[in-house]
């Protein structure tokens, strides 16, 4: 869109990377929670 004018400060790769890291972190937390919940049911 013509209205979109990215500033020099904006780095798409850095933004995507940090978003990926944050998502991966959430996934790891979810997996850990699942391990805590279901891992106890031996």
HUUR-V842249 format. One record per pair of residues at least 12 apart in sequence whose ideal C-beta (glycine too) atoms are under 10 Angstrom apart, sorted by the first residue. I is the first residue (numbers start at 1). J is the second residue. Records with the same first field share a line. If there is no record, write none. Layout:
# HUUR-V842249
I=J  J
This chain:
# HUUR-V842249
none
